[in-house]
Amino acid sequence: MTILATHALTARAGDFELGPIDLSLAAGDYLVLLGPSGGGKTTLLNVLAGLLLMQAGELVLGGEAANEMATQRRNIGYVRQSAALFPHLSVEQNIRFGQRYVSADRAAREKTFAQMVELTGTAALLERRIGKLSGGEARRVALARALVTSPKVLLLDEPLSMLDPLARRAMLEAIAHVHDELGTATIHVTHDQAEAWMLPCRCTVMREGRLLQIGTPEALRDRPAHTFVAEFMGGRNIYPARFTPCDGGAIADV
């Protein structure tokens, strides 16, 4: 079942032009969005979440047209690079914050809260103030807050950035565990291709507001469709060539 789809989606953020973007995400999909800084990765997440208006094209969420759908109606969980926790609230209050928009009864909300706290390993942090959390702990809290609304789609913007190596590995393991348990369709933004190799995922490389290629990490490394994709995935022996078909067809430069 297709959970999220875009067709020729375009948007602007200042002078930056995004798109056109054609993208499809099914239930259980995990897509790693790779690319250099300034390529449009976060801009795309903001458009999907409804934080930035799209100019043209089509966005479909759960089979429903979502071009002008309000952010709170999209049922998208968004973990920002900065975690963006509320400093005046406790960890528990931060995690529960999104549940005010969920139309489930109290028992159902409590069951979901307990499940997400367990999955993200935040049970021991519930009474803490936000200022007392480490970087890795803050990301776990932000992840729990995003999941407690049972989102259709989870957006992760550089979830491992600015963490030390041990915290990065622990956070990546937590993300993978959550996905294994819940199967929430996920888009994970990073500029570090090593993260893609550690996850069972598809990848897409983004540059200057456009998606260049989508496939497994192995496919992007071994069969790049673009010189930039080859270079970004670690290709070093890249040479221009000219291909002449045996049947005398058109000559192609590659």
C-alpha positions in Angstrom: 0.0 0.0 0.0 1.3 3.4 -1.0 1.5 5.7 2.1 3.1 8.7 0.5 3.5 9.8 -3.1 4.6 13.0 -4.8 4.2 13.8 -8.5 6.2 16.7 -10.1 6.3 18.4 -6.7 8.0 21.8 -6.7 8.6 24.4 -4.0 10.7 27.4 -3.2 12.7 28.4 -0.1 14.1 31.8 -0.7 16.2 31.5 -3.9 16.4 27.7 -3.6 14.2 25.7 -6.0 13.1 22.2 -5.1 12.0 19.7 -7.6 10.2 18.5 -9.6 10.2 15.5 -7.2 8.6 12.2 -7.9 8.7 9.9 -4.9 6.7 6.9 -3.6 6.8 5.4 -0.1 5.0 2.2 0.7 4.1 0.8 4.2 7.2 -0.5 5.8 9.6 1.3 3.5 12.8 2.9 4.8 14.3 5.5 2.5 17.6 7.1 3.2 17.9 10.5 1.5 21.5 11.2 0.8 23.3 14.3 -0.5 25.6 17.2 0.3 24.5 20.1 2.5 22.4 22.6 0.7 21.0 20.0 -1.7 17.4 20.4 -0.6 16.9 17.4 1.8 15.5 19.3 4.7 13.5 21.5 2.4 11.8 18.4 1.0 11.0 17.2 4.6 9.5 20.6 5.4 7.2 20.4 2.4 6.1 16.9 3.2 5.3 17.9 6.8 3.4 21.0 5.7 5.9 23.5 7.1 6.7 24.9 3.7 4.1 25.4 1.0 4.5 23.6 -2.3 4.2 25.6 -5.5 3.0 22.9 -7.9 2.6 19.2 -8.3 0.8 16.7 -6.2 1.2 15.2 -2.7 -0.8 12.2 -1.6 -0.8 10.8 1.9 -2.6 7.6 2.7 -4.6 7.9 -0.6 -5.8 11.4 0.2 -4.8 14.6 -1.6 -2.6 16.6 0.8 -1.4 19.7 -1.2 -3.2 22.1 1.1 -3.8 19.7 4.1 -3.0 21.4 7.5 0.2 20.1 9.2 -1.7 18.6 12.2 -3.9 16.6 9.9 -1.1 15.0 7.9 -0.2 12.5 10.8 3.5 12.8 10.1 6.1 12.4 12.8 9.1 14.7 12.4 12.4 14.5 14.3 14.4 17.6 13.6 18.2 17.7 13.6 18.2 19.9 16.7 15.6 17.6 18.5 13.5 20.8 19.1 12.3 19.7 22.5 10.4 22.1 24.8 12.9 23.2 27.5 10.2 24.2 30.0 8.6 20.7 30.0 9.9 17.4 31.4 10.8 14.5 29.2 7.4 12.9 29.9 5.6 16.1 29.1 7.5 16.4 25.9 6.7 12.9 24.8 3.0 13.2 25.6 2.7 16.6 23.9 1.6 15.3 20.5 -1.1 13.1 22.0 -3.4 16.1 22.5 -4.0 15.9 18.8 -4.8 12.2 18.8 -8.5 11.2 18.9 -8.0 8.0 20.9 -9.4 7.3 24.3 -7.3 7.6 27.5 -6.5 3.8 27.7 -5.3 3.7 24.1 -3.1 6.8 24.6 -1.6 5.3 27.7 -0.9 2.0 25.9 0.8 3.8 23.0 2.8 6.0 25.4 4.1 3.0 27.3 5.0 1.2 24.1 6.9 4.1 22.6 8.8 4.8 25.8 9.9 1.1 25.9 10.9 1.0 22.3 13.0 4.2 22.4 14.6 3.4 25.8 13.4 6.6 27.5 11.7 5.1 30.6 14.5 6.1 32.9 14.4 9.7 31.6 10.8 10.6 32.1 11.3 12.9 35.1 14.4 14.6 33.7 14.4 18.2 32.5 15.5 18.8 29.0 18.6 20.7 29.9 19.9 17.6 31.7 19.9 15.3 28.7 22.8 14.3 26.6 22.6 14.7 22.8 21.7 11.0 22.3 19.1 11.1 25.0 17.5 14.2 23.5 17.2 12.5 20.1 15.6 9.4 21.7 13.0 11.7 23.5 12.3 13.5 20.2 11.9 10.1 18.5 9.4 9.0 21.2 7.5 12.2 20.9 7.2 11.7 17.1 6.0 8.1 17.4 3.5 8.5 20.2 0.9 9.9 17.7 1.2 6.7 15.6 2.2 8.6 12.5 1.7 7.3 8.9 5.2 8.6 8.0 8.3 9.3 10.1 10.7 12.0 9.0 14.2 11.9 10.5 16.4 14.9 9.7 20.1 14.1 10.4 19.2 12.0 13.5 22.8 11.1 14.2 24.5 14.4 13.6 26.6 16.0 16.4 26.7 12.7 18.4 29.9 10.9 19.4 30.6 7.5 17.8 29.1 5.5 20.7 25.9 7.6 20.8 25.6 7.5 17.0 25.7 3.7 17.0 23.2 3.4 19.9 20.8 5.9 18.2 21.0 4.0 14.9 20.3 0.7 16.6 17.3 2.4 18.3 16.0 3.7 15.0 16.4 0.3 13.4 14.7 -1.5 16.3 11.7 0.9 16.2 11.4 0.3 12.4 11.5 -3.5 12.9 8.8 -3.3 15.5 6.5 -0.8 14.0 7.2 -0.8 10.2 6.4 2.9 10.0 7.3 4.3 6.5 10.4 6.4 7.1 12.5 9.0 5.3 16.0 9.4 6.9 18.0 12.4 5.8 21.8 12.3 6.0 24.9 13.4 4.2 26.8 10.3 5.5 26.4 7.3 3.2 27.8 5.0 6.0 24.4 5.3 7.7 22.7 3.8 4.6 25.0 0.7 4.7 23.9 0.0 8.3 20.2 0.0 7.5 17.9 -2.3 5.4 16.8 0.5 3.1 16.5 2.1 -0.3 18.5 5.2 -1.0 18.2 8.3 -3.1 20.9 10.8 -3.8 19.7 14.4 -4.0 21.5 17.4 -5.5 20.4 21.0 -6.2 16.8 20.1 -5.4 16.5 17.0 -7.5 16.5 13.3 -6.9 19.2 11.8 -9.1 18.7 8.0 -8.5 16.8 5.7 -6.2 17.9 2.1 -5.3 19.7 0.0 -2.8 23.0 1.2 -1.6 24.7 -1.5 -3.6 22.8 -0.5 -6.8 23.8 3.2 -6.4 27.5 2.2 -5.8 27.8 -0.5 -8.5 25.4 0.9 -11.1 25.3 4.7 -10.8 23.1 6.5 -13.3 24.9 9.8 -12.8 28.5 10.9 -12.4 27.7 12.7 -9.2 26.0 9.6 -7.7 29.2 7.6 -8.5 31.4 10.1 -6.8 29.1 10.5 -3.8 28.9 6.8 -3.3 32.7 6.6 -3.2 33.6 5.9 -6.9 37.2 6.9 -7.7 38.0 5.4 -11.1 35.6 7.5 -13.2 36.5 8.2 -16.8 34.6 9.7 -19.7 33.9 7.2 -22.5 32.1 7.0 -25.9 29.8 4.0 -26.6 29.2 3.0 -30.3 26.4 0.3 -30.7 27.3 -2.6 -32.9 24.3 -2.0 -35.1 25.5 1.4 -36.1 23.1 3.3 -33.9 23.6 6.7 -32.3 26.9 7.4 -30.5 26.5 8.2 -26.8 29.0 9.9 -24.5 29.0 8.6 -21.0 
